[in-house]
Amino acid sequence: MTAMNVVHMRVKPGMEEEFVRLHKDFDMKSMPGGRNFWLVKSGERSFIVVGEWADQAALVAARPAMIASLDKLRPILEDLGGGRGVTEPWSGDVALHLAQ
């Protein structure tokens, strides 16, 4: 069953281009089972990363590589407040997929 992860992040002022560049350099081959990744600009300095995975096991197996990627991003991320830290991650199995 396809799994997805969604992570909200906000970058420090003036760091949007660097944030996008770091994601362009992202090595998808280090994450077997990763199907698609999207970087969505959701507001001023606000981004959402969306990952599509073959299944929940692939997503779990990729966590060390995702954390390593996040470690490169931490210096340019802003705390989201409310005890969330610099990311707000969510993941789960796809319950419904509608395609045209």
N, C-alpha and C positions, 0 to 999 in steps of 0.2 A: 504494500500500500504506500503510495506517495506520501512523503512527509515534507513539511515546510518549516522554515524558521524565519522569524521577523525580528529585526533589532533596530530600535530607534536610537539615534545619536545626534548630538548637537556639537558643532565644531566651534572653536574659538574664533573671534572676529578676525577676518582676513585669511582664514585657513581653508576656505572651501576648495580652491584649486588644488592644494596639497592633498586634501582628503580624497578628492576624485582621482588624482594621480596615483596615490597609494593603492586605491582599489583597482586601477588599471593594471598595476604591477602584480596583482594577486595571482597566485599560481593555482589554478583549479585542479591541476593534475595531482596536487598534494592531498586532494579530497576525493577519493574514489566514491562513486555513488552520487556525487553532485551533478545535477542535471543542468540547472540554470541558476543564474544569480542576477539580481537587479539592484541597482542603486537608485533610489527614488529621492528627489529633492522635495521635501514635504513642507518647507517653509523657510523663512530666513535663517540660515545656518543650521537647518534641521534636515536630517536625512533618515531614510529607512532602508536597511539592507534586507532583501528578501532572497532566501535560498530555497531551491526545490531539490529534493533528495529522492533517491530510488525507494528508500524506506527509512524507518526510524533508526535501524541499526547503522546505516550509512551516516546519518546525521550524528549519532552518538560517537561513532568512530572518528568523525572529522573534528570533534570538539578541540583536541589539542592543537590542530592546525588553525582553527578559528581563533583560539586564544592567542596563539603566536602572532596572528595577523592583528588582533586587537592590541597587543602589546606595542606594535609599531604605531598604532593610531592614538594611544593614550595621551601622549604629550600635546596633541592638538584638539583633544575633546574637552568639552565643558561639562561639569557636573550637572546632572539633570534636576537635582534637588529632591527633597522628600525622601532621602535615604536610598535613592535608586543608584547612585554612582554615575558613571559616564555612559552606561548603556541600559536599555530596557529591553531585554530579550524575551521572546515568546517562541514556542515551537509546538508542533503536534501533527497528527495525521490529517490528511485532507478529508473533509467530510462531504464536500461537494465541489465539483469542477464543472463549470459551464464553458463550452467553447463554441465558437461560431463556425 
